[in-house]
Amino acid sequence: MALMITDECINCDVCEPECPNDAIYMGEEIYEIDPRKCTECVGHFEEPQCVQVCPVACIPVNPAHVETRETLWERFERLAAAKAASARAAAEDAGGKPSPEAPPPSTAEI
């Protein structure tokens, strides 16, 4: 289940920096959530951080993207691996030594 931001959003800017996956961005009129990046904070936190900080409670589950916790966990692992690879490539492009590999995601139960 990815989350979504409804038109009740007041553009207060508090949700965007809380997203560990950079899934929240400014749309044409209100903030939006990219369902390809949203894991509902699975792998990072117990509860979605954007929901926790939203002052108007306008971030429900997106009914068009109903997913299991297992699917969200798999997305988290893909996003984490891509982020680590990108960081290593950026370090190499900058002429530095490759960044140490990121630790593997926790194998804790989901």
ZIZI-V942608 format. One record per residue. N is the residue number from 0. SS is DSSP state (2 for helix, 1 for strand, 0 for the rest). OMEGA is omega in whole degrees, -180 to 180 (none if undefined). Layout:
# ZIZI-V942608
<<N;SS;OMEGA> <N;SS;OMEGA>>
This chain:
# ZIZI-V942608
<<0;0;171> <1;0;178> <2;1;176> <3;0;177> <4;0;-177> <5;0;-179> <6;0;173> <7;0;180> <8;0;-180> <9;0;179> <10;0;-178> <11;0;176> <12;0;-178> <13;0;-176> <14;0;-173> <15;2;-178> <16;2;-180> <17;2;-176> <18;0;-178> <19;0;-178> <20;0;-177> <21;0;-180> <22;0;-177> <23;1;-180> <24;1;179> <25;1;176> <26;0;-179> <27;0;-177> <28;0;-178> <29;0;175> <30;1;179> <31;1;179> <32;1;177> <33;0;-177> <34;0;177> <35;0;180> <36;0;-176> <37;0;175> <38;0;-173> <39;0;-180> <40;0;174> <41;0;-178> <42;0;-180> <43;0;-175> <44;0;178> <45;0;-179> <46;0;178> <47;0;-177> <48;2;179> <49;2;179> <50;2;-179> <51;2;-175> <52;2;-176> <53;0;-178> <54;0;-178> <55;0;177> <56;0;-178> <57;0;-177> <58;0;177> <59;0;173> <60;1;179> <61;0;-177> <62;2;178> <63;2;-178> <64;2;179> <65;0;-177> <66;0;178> <67;0;177> <68;2;178> <69;2;178> <70;2;178> <71;2;179> <72;2;179> <73;2;177> <74;2;177> <75;2;-179> <76;2;178> <77;2;-180> <78;2;180> <79;2;179> <80;2;179> <81;2;180> <82;2;179> <83;2;179> <84;2;179> <85;2;179> <86;2;178> <87;2;-180> <88;2;179> <89;2;179> <90;2;179> <91;2;179> <92;2;-180> <93;0;178> <94;0;180> <95;0;176> <96;0;176> <97;0;178> <98;0;175> <99;0;-179> <100;0;176> <101;0;178> <102;0;180> <103;0;178> <104;0;179> <105;0;178> <106;0;179> <107;0;179> <108;0;178> <109;0;none>>
